[in-house]
Structure formats: structure tokens, C-alpha cells
Amino acid sequence: MGHNYALSTVVVSLGASVTDTGNGVDSLVLLWLNDLRVAVWVSSGN
């Protein structure tokens, strides 16, 4: 679980820096990140 949590934290941090550019795809990036977090959470056995 620890590894998956660290991975999701990195992904969220990366996503935050990407959306900070304000290039108009913020909502799409956030949706993608949310889907990825759910996939990681499910694969971790929760």
C-alpha cells in the first residue's frame, strides 16, 4: 500500500504542476488524474 500511496502522491504533484500552466486542459488533466488514482486504489487491493 505504501508504494501505491507514494506513486499516487507523485502523480498528483505532477498533475498540479501541469495544471498550473493554465493551458486550457485543466479539467481534462484532473479527470485523467482522478481515473488514474481510482485505478491505483483498486489495484492496491482496497
Biopython code that builds the backbone (N, CA, C, O; Angstrom):
import numpy as np
from Bio.PDB.StructureBuilder import StructureBuilder

atoms = [
    (1, "MET", "N", (0.834, -1.206, 0.000)),
    (1, "MET", "CA", (0.000, 0.000, 0.000)),
    (1, "MET", "C", (0.864, 1.249, 0.000)),
    (1, "MET", "O", (0.549, 2.232, -0.671)),
    (2, "GLY", "N", (1.958, 1.207, 0.757)),
    (2, "GLY", "CA", (2.836, 2.374, 0.843)),
    (2, "GLY", "C", (3.357, 2.804, -0.513)),
    (2, "GLY", "O", (3.417, 3.994, -0.825)),
    (3, "HIS", "N", (3.732, 1.823, -1.312)),
    (3, "HIS", "CA", (4.272, 2.139, -2.635)),
    (3, "HIS", "C", (3.210, 2.794, -3.499)),
    (3, "HIS", "O", (3.481, 3.784, -4.178)),
    (4, "ASN", "N", (2.003, 2.244, -3.477)),
    (4, "ASN", "CA", (0.923, 2.809, -4.278)),
    (4, "ASN", "C", (0.572, 4.214, -3.820)),
    (4, "ASN", "O", (0.268, 5.085, -4.634)),
    (5, "TYR", "N", (0.618, 4.429, -2.497)),
    (5, "TYR", "CA", (0.319, 5.761, -1.978)),
    (5, "TYR", "C", (1.365, 6.757, -2.448)),
    (5, "TYR", "O", (1.030, 7.875, -2.841)),
    (6, "ALA", "N", (2.624, 6.359, -2.409)),
    (6, "ALA", "CA", (3.702, 7.235, -2.863)),
    (6, "ALA", "C", (3.545, 7.544, -4.347)),
    (6, "ALA", "O", (3.741, 8.679, -4.780)),
    (7, "LEU", "N", (3.192, 6.529, -5.114)),
    (7, "LEU", "CA", (3.006, 6.713, -6.553)),
    (7, "LEU", "C", (1.896, 7.711, -6.834)),
    (7, "LEU", "O", (2.051, 8.607, -7.665)),
    (8, "SER", "N", (0.777, 7.556, -6.141)),
    (8, "SER", "CA", (-0.342, 8.467, -6.376)),
    (8, "SER", "C", (0.006, 9.882, -5.944)),
    (8, "SER", "O", (-0.453, 10.849, -6.552)),
    (9, "THR", "N", (0.817, 10.010, -4.894)),
    (9, "THR", "CA", (1.242, 11.334, -4.441)),
    (9, "THR", "C", (2.089, 12.012, -5.507)),
    (9, "THR", "O", (1.922, 13.200, -5.780)),
    (10, "VAL", "N", (2.996, 11.255, -6.106)),
    (10, "VAL", "CA", (3.836, 11.797, -7.180)),
    (10, "VAL", "C", (2.976, 12.213, -8.361)),
    (10, "VAL", "O", (3.181, 13.278, -8.943)),
    (11, "VAL", "N", (2.014, 11.370, -8.712)),
    (11, "VAL", "CA", (1.135, 11.668, -9.845)),
    (11, "VAL", "C", (0.335, 12.938, -9.591)),
    (11, "VAL", "O", (0.189, 13.779, -10.478)),
    (12, "VAL", "N", (-0.181, 13.071, -8.375)),
    (12, "VAL", "CA", (-0.954, 14.264, -8.032)),
    (12, "VAL", "C", (-0.069, 15.500, -8.090)),
    (12, "VAL", "O", (-0.496, 16.542, -8.587)),
    (13, "SER", "N", (1.164, 15.398, -7.586)),
    (13, "SER", "CA", (2.086, 16.529, -7.621)),
    (13, "SER", "C", (2.408, 16.916, -9.058)),
    (13, "SER", "O", (2.453, 18.098, -9.397)),
    (14, "LEU", "N", (2.630, 15.916, -9.893)),
    (14, "LEU", "CA", (2.915, 16.163, -11.303)),
    (14, "LEU", "C", (1.723, 16.825, -11.972)),
    (14, "LEU", "O", (1.878, 17.773, -12.742)),
    (15, "GLY", "N", (0.533, 16.322, -11.674)),
    (15, "GLY", "CA", (-0.676, 16.892, -12.250)),
    (15, "GLY", "C", (-0.877, 18.335, -11.840)),
    (15, "GLY", "O", (-1.321, 19.160, -12.639)),
    (16, "ALA", "N", (-0.548, 18.643, -10.580)),
    (16, "ALA", "CA", (-0.699, 20.010, -10.097)),
    (16, "ALA", "C", (0.216, 20.948, -10.868)),
    (16, "ALA", "O", (-0.193, 22.052, -11.228)),
    (17, "SER", "N", (1.446, 20.525, -11.127)),
    (17, "SER", "CA", (2.376, 21.375, -11.858)),
    (17, "SER", "C", (1.949, 21.528, -13.312)),
    (17, "SER", "O", (2.175, 22.572, -13.924)),
    (18, "VAL", "N", (1.332, 20.487, -13.862)),
    (18, "VAL", "CA", (0.850, 20.560, -15.244)),
    (18, "VAL", "C", (-0.315, 21.536, -15.350)),
    (18, "VAL", "O", (-0.359, 22.365, -16.260)),
    (19, "THR", "N", (-1.264, 21.432, -14.410)),
    (19, "THR", "CA", (-2.441, 22.290, -14.488)),
    (19, "THR", "C", (-2.096, 23.737, -14.174)),
    (19, "THR", "O", (-2.835, 24.643, -14.558)),
    (20, "ASP", "N", (-0.986, 23.969, -13.480)),
    (20, "ASP", "CA", (-0.576, 25.333, -13.168)),
    (20, "ASP", "C", (-0.224, 26.123, -14.425)),
    (20, "ASP", "O", (-0.187, 27.353, -14.387)),
    (21, "THR", "N", (0.034, 25.439, -15.533)),
    (21, "THR", "CA", (0.371, 26.136, -16.761)),
    (21, "THR", "C", (-0.840, 26.865, -17.322)),
    (21, "THR", "O", (-0.696, 27.808, -18.099)),
    (22, "GLY", "N", (-2.033, 26.430, -16.928)),
    (22, "GLY", "CA", (-3.248, 27.118, -17.360)),
    (22, "GLY", "C", (-3.429, 27.103, -18.857)),
    (22, "GLY", "O", (-3.789, 28.119, -19.452)),
    (23, "ASN", "N", (-3.184, 25.965, -19.473)),
    (23, "ASN", "CA", (-3.249, 25.885, -20.932)),
    (23, "ASN", "C", (-4.613, 25.448, -21.446)),
    (23, "ASN", "O", (-4.761, 25.126, -22.625)),
    (24, "GLY", "N", (-5.611, 25.436, -20.566)),
    (24, "GLY", "CA", (-6.968, 25.172, -21.024)),
    (24, "GLY", "C", (-7.407, 23.723, -20.950)),
    (24, "GLY", "O", (-8.551, 23.410, -21.278)),
    (25, "VAL", "N", (-6.518, 22.825, -20.523)),
    (25, "VAL", "CA", (-6.904, 21.416, -20.433)),
    (25, "VAL", "C", (-6.936, 20.958, -18.979)),
    (25, "VAL", "O", (-6.843, 19.767, -18.681)),
    (26, "ASP", "N", (-7.072, 21.940, -18.077)),
    (26, "ASP", "CA", (-7.036, 21.641, -16.647)),
    (26, "ASP", "C", (-8.053, 20.571, -16.268)),
    (26, "ASP", "O", (-7.715, 19.600, -15.592)),
    (27, "SER", "N", (-9.288, 20.746, -16.701)),
    (27, "SER", "CA", (-10.340, 19.809, -16.307)),
    (27, "SER", "C", (-10.071, 18.414, -16.868)),
    (27, "SER", "O", (-10.337, 17.415, -16.200)),
    (28, "LEU", "N", (-9.547, 18.342, -18.091)),
    (28, "LEU", "CA", (-9.243, 17.043, -18.683)),
    (28, "LEU", "C", (-8.135, 16.345, -17.917)),
    (28, "LEU", "O", (-8.204, 15.141, -17.670)),
    (29, "VAL", "N", (-7.108, 17.107, -17.540)),
    (29, "VAL", "CA", (-5.995, 16.539, -16.781)),
    (29, "VAL", "C", (-6.475, 16.051, -15.425)),
    (29, "VAL", "O", (-6.099, 14.971, -14.970)),
    (30, "LEU", "N", (-7.321, 16.869, -14.779)),
    (30, "LEU", "CA", (-7.825, 16.481, -13.459)),
    (30, "LEU", "C", (-8.679, 15.220, -13.550)),
    (30, "LEU", "O", (-8.599, 14.357, -12.675)),
    (31, "LEU", "N", (-9.490, 15.103, -14.592)),
    (31, "LEU", "CA", (-10.299, 13.898, -14.778)),
    (31, "LEU", "C", (-9.409, 12.682, -14.987)),
    (31, "LEU", "O", (-9.666, 11.612, -14.435)),
    (32, "TRP", "N", (-8.357, 12.853, -15.790)),
    (32, "TRP", "CA", (-7.428, 11.751, -16.048)),
    (32, "TRP", "C", (-6.729, 11.336, -14.767)),
    (32, "TRP", "O", (-6.583, 10.144, -14.498)),
    (33, "LEU", "N", (-6.295, 12.310, -13.973)),
    (33, "LEU", "CA", (-5.627, 12.006, -12.711)),
    (33, "LEU", "C", (-6.562, 11.281, -11.762)),
    (33, "LEU", "O", (-6.151, 10.350, -11.070)),
    (34, "ASN", "N", (-7.825, 11.707, -11.726)),
    (34, "ASN", "CA", (-8.790, 11.055, -10.845)),
    (34, "ASN", "C", (-8.992, 9.600, -11.256)),
    (34, "ASN", "O", (-9.034, 8.713, -10.404)),
    (35, "ASP", "N", (-9.115, 9.355, -12.557)),
    (35, "ASP", "CA", (-9.262, 7.983, -13.051)),
    (35, "ASP", "C", (-8.044, 7.148, -12.691)),
    (35, "ASP", "O", (-8.172, 5.983, -12.314)),
    (36, "LEU", "N", (-6.859, 7.745, -12.809)),
    (36, "LEU", "CA", (-5.632, 7.022, -12.508)),
    (36, "LEU", "C", (-5.549, 6.693, -11.026)),
    (36, "LEU", "O", (-5.137, 5.593, -10.658)),
    (37, "ARG", "N", (-5.936, 7.637, -10.169)),
    (37, "ARG", "CA", (-5.930, 7.388, -8.722)),
    (37, "ARG", "C", (-6.873, 6.248, -8.372)),
    (37, "ARG", "O", (-6.549, 5.402, -7.538)),
    (38, "VAL", "N", (-8.047, 6.223, -9.012)),
    (38, "VAL", "CA", (-9.005, 5.145, -8.761)),
    (38, "VAL", "C", (-8.413, 3.805, -9.196)),
    (38, "VAL", "O", (-8.556, 2.805, -8.493)),
    (39, "ALA", "N", (-7.759, 3.785, -10.335)),
    (39, "ALA", "CA", (-7.153, 2.548, -10.830)),
    (39, "ALA", "C", (-6.070, 2.054, -9.878)),
    (39, "ALA", "O", (-5.977, 0.857, -9.608)),
    (40, "VAL", "N", (-5.262, 2.961, -9.377)),
    (40, "VAL", "CA", (-4.208, 2.598, -8.427)),
    (40, "VAL", "C", (-4.821, 2.075, -7.139)),
    (40, "VAL", "O", (-4.357, 1.086, -6.571)),
    (41, "TRP", "N", (-5.871, 2.752, -6.684)),
    (41, "TRP", "CA", (-6.537, 2.353, -5.439)),
    (41, "TRP", "C", (-7.133, 0.957, -5.576)),
    (41, "TRP", "O", (-7.000, 0.132, -4.672)),
    (42, "VAL", "N", (-7.783, 0.692, -6.693)),
    (42, "VAL", "CA", (-8.395, -0.618, -6.926)),
    (42, "VAL", "C", (-7.318, -1.697, -7.013)),
    (42, "VAL", "O", (-7.479, -2.783, -6.456)),
    (43, "SER", "N", (-6.227, -1.402, -7.707)),
    (43, "SER", "CA", (-5.182, -2.408, -7.892)),
    (43, "SER", "C", (-4.429, -2.691, -6.599)),
    (43, "SER", "O", (-3.767, -3.721, -6.478)),
    (44, "SER", "N", (-4.528, -1.778, -5.628)),
    (44, "SER", "CA", (-3.830, -1.977, -4.357)),
    (44, "SER", "C", (-4.570, -2.958, -3.459)),
    (44, "SER", "O", (-4.064, -3.334, -2.402)),
    (45, "GLY", "N", (-5.764, -3.376, -3.871)),
    (45, "GLY", "CA", (-6.497, -4.383, -3.120)),
    (45, "GLY", "C", (-7.478, -3.817, -2.121)),
    (45, "GLY", "O", (-7.970, -4.549, -1.262)),
    (46, "ASN", "N", (-7.778, -2.534, -2.209)),
    (46, "ASN", "CA", (-8.758, -1.928, -1.316)),
    (46, "ASN", "C", (-10.158, -2.274, -1.799)),
    (46, "ASN", "O", (-11.143, -1.861, -1.187)),
]
sb = StructureBuilder()
sb.init_structure("model")
sb.init_model(0)
sb.init_chain("A")
sb.init_seg("    ")
for serial, (resi, resn, name, xyz) in enumerate(atoms, 1):
    if name == "N":
        sb.init_residue(resn, " ", resi, " ")
    sb.init_atom(name, np.array(xyz, "f"), 0.0, 1.0, " ", f" {name:<3s}", serial, name[0])
structure = sb.get_structure()
